[in-house]
Amino acid sequence: MRVELLYFDGCPNWTVAEERLHEALRSVDREGVHVAKVRVGSPQEAEELGFIGSPTIRFDGVDPFASGCELVGLACRVYATPDGLGGSPTTAQLVHVLA
């Protein structure tokens, strides 16, 4: 399994997403899976990567939280969580995707 965490430096939420992602991987006995951190540094890189906001988490190249309506660009991303909108998926949401 290939796991990528895409982010840009100005986003305060990517470190929370990284922590939750590692926690979710441990929960499903995949703590040995490498998480590739991909820093997106320019609008051109965002376009090339199809980056729809920070943080973006992809599993084998697929973003399970994308609706298809998001715009590409250097922006903070918002996720629908059981507790309302948040800057990262919850650990439970990530576990659900990984299960």
Secondary structure, 3 states (H helix, E strand, C coil): CCEEEEECCCCCCHHHHHHHHHHHHHHCCCCCCCEEEEECCCHHHHHHHCCCCECEEEECCECCCCCCCCCCCCCECCEEECCEEECCCCHHHHHHHHC
